[in-house]
Amino acid sequence: MDIKEEVLNIINELFMADVSDMMDDDLFDAGVLDSMGTVELVLELEAKFNIKIPVSEMGRDDWNTANKIIQGVKELQNV
């Protein structure tokens, strides 16, 4: 599975939401993510991809869409 598939799978498992058809939609506005969900997502992404997501990078506008989350994971894997 590639990063995109893995991230979409994690979102689906955590929040029971298939966001594959809303890759650029704001997941907070769509009711998929909230502050607690963000914490759950960060912990799962860090464990799955063996990355550390700095708090400074977790602004709502930085990680609010599936595409931004996927891109963020890719960038952190290349650090």
PyMOL CGO cylinders between C-alpha atoms (Angstrom):
from pymol import cmd
from pymol.cgo import CYLINDER

trace = [
    CYLINDER, 0.00, 0.00, 0.00, 1.30, 3.46, -0.81, 0.3, 1, 1, 1, 1, 1, 1,
    CYLINDER, 1.30, 3.46, -0.81, 1.17, 6.47, 1.53, 0.3, 1, 1, 1, 1, 1, 1,
    CYLINDER, 1.17, 6.47, 1.53, -2.06, 7.79, 0.05, 0.3, 1, 1, 1, 1, 1, 1,
    CYLINDER, -2.06, 7.79, 0.05, -3.86, 4.48, 0.51, 0.3, 1, 1, 1, 1, 1, 1,
    CYLINDER, -3.86, 4.48, 0.51, -2.47, 4.08, 4.03, 0.3, 1, 1, 1, 1, 1, 1,
    CYLINDER, -2.47, 4.08, 4.03, -3.55, 7.58, 5.10, 0.3, 1, 1, 1, 1, 1, 1,
    CYLINDER, -3.55, 7.58, 5.10, -7.02, 7.11, 3.64, 0.3, 1, 1, 1, 1, 1, 1,
    CYLINDER, -7.02, 7.11, 3.64, -7.28, 3.75, 5.38, 0.3, 1, 1, 1, 1, 1, 1,
    CYLINDER, -7.28, 3.75, 5.38, -6.26, 5.28, 8.73, 0.3, 1, 1, 1, 1, 1, 1,
    CYLINDER, -6.26, 5.28, 8.73, -8.86, 8.05, 8.37, 0.3, 1, 1, 1, 1, 1, 1,
    CYLINDER, -8.86, 8.05, 8.37, -11.49, 5.48, 7.44, 0.3, 1, 1, 1, 1, 1, 1,
    CYLINDER, -11.49, 5.48, 7.44, -10.65, 3.24, 10.39, 0.3, 1, 1, 1, 1, 1, 1,
    CYLINDER, -10.65, 3.24, 10.39, -10.44, 6.04, 12.97, 0.3, 1, 1, 1, 1, 1, 1,
    CYLINDER, -10.44, 6.04, 12.97, -13.44, 8.10, 11.90, 0.3, 1, 1, 1, 1, 1, 1,
    CYLINDER, -13.44, 8.10, 11.90, -15.49, 5.67, 9.79, 0.3, 1, 1, 1, 1, 1, 1,
    CYLINDER, -15.49, 5.67, 9.79, -15.35, 8.12, 6.91, 0.3, 1, 1, 1, 1, 1, 1,
    CYLINDER, -15.35, 8.12, 6.91, -14.32, 7.41, 3.33, 0.3, 1, 1, 1, 1, 1, 1,
    CYLINDER, -14.32, 7.41, 3.33, -12.72, 10.68, 2.24, 0.3, 1, 1, 1, 1, 1, 1,
    CYLINDER, -12.72, 10.68, 2.24, -11.35, 9.39, -1.07, 0.3, 1, 1, 1, 1, 1, 1,
    CYLINDER, -11.35, 9.39, -1.07, -13.90, 11.47, -2.99, 0.3, 1, 1, 1, 1, 1, 1,
    CYLINDER, -13.90, 11.47, -2.99, -13.22, 14.64, -0.98, 0.3, 1, 1, 1, 1, 1, 1,
    CYLINDER, -13.22, 14.64, -0.98, -9.43, 14.89, -1.07, 0.3, 1, 1, 1, 1, 1, 1,
    CYLINDER, -9.43, 14.89, -1.07, -9.37, 18.71, -0.99, 0.3, 1, 1, 1, 1, 1, 1,
    CYLINDER, -9.37, 18.71, -0.99, -12.39, 19.25, 1.26, 0.3, 1, 1, 1, 1, 1, 1,
    CYLINDER, -12.39, 19.25, 1.26, -11.83, 20.65, 4.74, 0.3, 1, 1, 1, 1, 1, 1,
    CYLINDER, -11.83, 20.65, 4.74, -12.19, 17.63, 7.03, 0.3, 1, 1, 1, 1, 1, 1,
    CYLINDER, -12.19, 17.63, 7.03, -13.08, 19.85, 10.00, 0.3, 1, 1, 1, 1, 1, 1,
    CYLINDER, -13.08, 19.85, 10.00, -15.93, 21.53, 8.11, 0.3, 1, 1, 1, 1, 1, 1,
    CYLINDER, -15.93, 21.53, 8.11, -17.08, 18.12, 6.87, 0.3, 1, 1, 1, 1, 1, 1,
    CYLINDER, -17.08, 18.12, 6.87, -17.31, 16.87, 10.46, 0.3, 1, 1, 1, 1, 1, 1,
    CYLINDER, -17.31, 16.87, 10.46, -14.64, 14.20, 9.97, 0.3, 1, 1, 1, 1, 1, 1,
    CYLINDER, -14.64, 14.20, 9.97, -11.99, 15.83, 12.19, 0.3, 1, 1, 1, 1, 1, 1,
    CYLINDER, -11.99, 15.83, 12.19, -12.17, 17.73, 15.45, 0.3, 1, 1, 1, 1, 1, 1,
    CYLINDER, -12.17, 17.73, 15.45, -9.50, 18.55, 18.02, 0.3, 1, 1, 1, 1, 1, 1,
    CYLINDER, -9.50, 18.55, 18.02, -9.60, 15.11, 19.67, 0.3, 1, 1, 1, 1, 1, 1,
    CYLINDER, -9.60, 15.11, 19.67, -9.68, 13.40, 16.28, 0.3, 1, 1, 1, 1, 1, 1,
    CYLINDER, -9.68, 13.40, 16.28, -6.61, 15.35, 15.25, 0.3, 1, 1, 1, 1, 1, 1,
    CYLINDER, -6.61, 15.35, 15.25, -4.71, 13.99, 18.24, 0.3, 1, 1, 1, 1, 1, 1,
    CYLINDER, -4.71, 13.99, 18.24, -5.81, 10.44, 17.40, 0.3, 1, 1, 1, 1, 1, 1,
    CYLINDER, -5.81, 10.44, 17.40, -4.80, 10.93, 13.77, 0.3, 1, 1, 1, 1, 1, 1,
    CYLINDER, -4.80, 10.93, 13.77, -1.38, 12.34, 14.66, 0.3, 1, 1, 1, 1, 1, 1,
    CYLINDER, -1.38, 12.34, 14.66, -0.63, 9.44, 17.00, 0.3, 1, 1, 1, 1, 1, 1,
    CYLINDER, -0.63, 9.44, 17.00, -1.68, 6.89, 14.39, 0.3, 1, 1, 1, 1, 1, 1,
    CYLINDER, -1.68, 6.89, 14.39, 0.30, 8.57, 11.59, 0.3, 1, 1, 1, 1, 1, 1,
    CYLINDER, 0.30, 8.57, 11.59, 3.41, 8.80, 13.78, 0.3, 1, 1, 1, 1, 1, 1,
    CYLINDER, 3.41, 8.80, 13.78, 3.18, 5.11, 14.68, 0.3, 1, 1, 1, 1, 1, 1,
    CYLINDER, 3.18, 5.11, 14.68, 2.35, 3.87, 11.18, 0.3, 1, 1, 1, 1, 1, 1,
    CYLINDER, 2.35, 3.87, 11.18, 4.96, 5.90, 9.28, 0.3, 1, 1, 1, 1, 1, 1,
    CYLINDER, 4.96, 5.90, 9.28, 7.61, 6.15, 12.01, 0.3, 1, 1, 1, 1, 1, 1,
    CYLINDER, 7.61, 6.15, 12.01, 7.58, 9.96, 11.85, 0.3, 1, 1, 1, 1, 1, 1,
    CYLINDER, 7.58, 9.96, 11.85, 7.34, 12.76, 14.40, 0.3, 1, 1, 1, 1, 1, 1,
    CYLINDER, 7.34, 12.76, 14.40, 4.83, 15.49, 13.61, 0.3, 1, 1, 1, 1, 1, 1,
    CYLINDER, 4.83, 15.49, 13.61, 5.94, 18.73, 15.29, 0.3, 1, 1, 1, 1, 1, 1,
    CYLINDER, 5.94, 18.73, 15.29, 3.21, 20.63, 17.12, 0.3, 1, 1, 1, 1, 1, 1,
    CYLINDER, 3.21, 20.63, 17.12, 4.27, 23.71, 15.17, 0.3, 1, 1, 1, 1, 1, 1,
    CYLINDER, 4.27, 23.71, 15.17, 3.13, 21.98, 11.94, 0.3, 1, 1, 1, 1, 1, 1,
    CYLINDER, 3.13, 21.98, 11.94, -0.29, 21.02, 13.24, 0.3, 1, 1, 1, 1, 1, 1,
    CYLINDER, -0.29, 21.02, 13.24, -2.18, 24.20, 12.44, 0.3, 1, 1, 1, 1, 1, 1,
    CYLINDER, -2.18, 24.20, 12.44, -5.73, 23.52, 11.34, 0.3, 1, 1, 1, 1, 1, 1,
    CYLINDER, -5.73, 23.52, 11.34, -5.10, 25.02, 7.91, 0.3, 1, 1, 1, 1, 1, 1,
    CYLINDER, -5.10, 25.02, 7.91, -1.92, 22.97, 7.43, 0.3, 1, 1, 1, 1, 1, 1,
    CYLINDER, -1.92, 22.97, 7.43, -3.49, 19.50, 7.83, 0.3, 1, 1, 1, 1, 1, 1,
    CYLINDER, -3.49, 19.50, 7.83, -7.20, 20.05, 7.13, 0.3, 1, 1, 1, 1, 1, 1,
    CYLINDER, -7.20, 20.05, 7.13, -7.57, 18.04, 3.91, 0.3, 1, 1, 1, 1, 1, 1,
    CYLINDER, -7.57, 18.04, 3.91, -6.65, 14.49, 2.97, 0.3, 1, 1, 1, 1, 1, 1,
    CYLINDER, -6.65, 14.49, 2.97, -4.21, 15.77, 0.34, 0.3, 1, 1, 1, 1, 1, 1,
    CYLINDER, -4.21, 15.77, 0.34, -2.47, 18.05, 2.86, 0.3, 1, 1, 1, 1, 1, 1,
    CYLINDER, -2.47, 18.05, 2.86, -2.18, 15.17, 5.35, 0.3, 1, 1, 1, 1, 1, 1,
    CYLINDER, -2.18, 15.17, 5.35, -0.69, 12.89, 2.68, 0.3, 1, 1, 1, 1, 1, 1,
    CYLINDER, -0.69, 12.89, 2.68, 1.75, 15.60, 1.59, 0.3, 1, 1, 1, 1, 1, 1,
    CYLINDER, 1.75, 15.60, 1.59, 2.74, 16.30, 5.18, 0.3, 1, 1, 1, 1, 1, 1,
    CYLINDER, 2.74, 16.30, 5.18, 3.50, 12.62, 5.81, 0.3, 1, 1, 1, 1, 1, 1,
    CYLINDER, 3.50, 12.62, 5.81, 5.59, 12.43, 2.63, 0.3, 1, 1, 1, 1, 1, 1,
    CYLINDER, 5.59, 12.43, 2.63, 7.58, 15.52, 3.61, 0.3, 1, 1, 1, 1, 1, 1,
    CYLINDER, 7.58, 15.52, 3.61, 8.24, 14.23, 7.13, 0.3, 1, 1, 1, 1, 1, 1,
    CYLINDER, 8.24, 14.23, 7.13, 9.42, 10.87, 5.79, 0.3, 1, 1, 1, 1, 1, 1,
    CYLINDER, 9.42, 10.87, 5.79, 12.02, 12.68, 3.70, 0.3, 1, 1, 1, 1, 1, 1,
    CYLINDER, 12.02, 12.68, 3.70, 13.46, 14.69, 6.60, 0.3, 1, 1, 1, 1, 1, 1,
]
cmd.load_cgo(trace, "trace")
